Amino acid sequence: MKNRLAMYKALKAINVPEQKIETVIQAMDSDLHLSTADISHPDLAQFRAELSRFRVGLIMDIGVMLALVMAILFAGIAFIH
């Protein structure tokens, strides 16, 4: 929305007719939507697979750290008694 307003103000400042301003803004919006839809499915699938691997690795790391904390806690409790 900000970009549309900025574009409108810029075109209005150089005395572009109102109808042409709207046409230019619509064309830019259309081009923007096409460029974001350009992401190919294999790239997206590869990204999701990599993200899934990262998630599994992160969960495993957290599990190992939790097990270490529990071991240290139990060792501390055993040492106190």
Phi, psi and omega in degrees: 000321179297319182296321179298316181294317179297318179296318180300312181297319181295315180291324178294324181295332179259020173063040174280136180300148184306315182297320180289327177300312181297321179297316180296316181295318178296320179296319179293321177298317180297316179295321179296317179294324179292321182289328177284336178276000183283352181295123183281152183296321178299322178295318180294319179295319179295319178297316180296322179295316179295319178296322178294317177298319178298318181297315180297316179298319180294318179297319179295318178298317178296319178298317179296316179296320178296318178297320178296316179298317179296318179298316179294320178298312179295322178295320178296318179295318179295323180292323181293321182277000000 
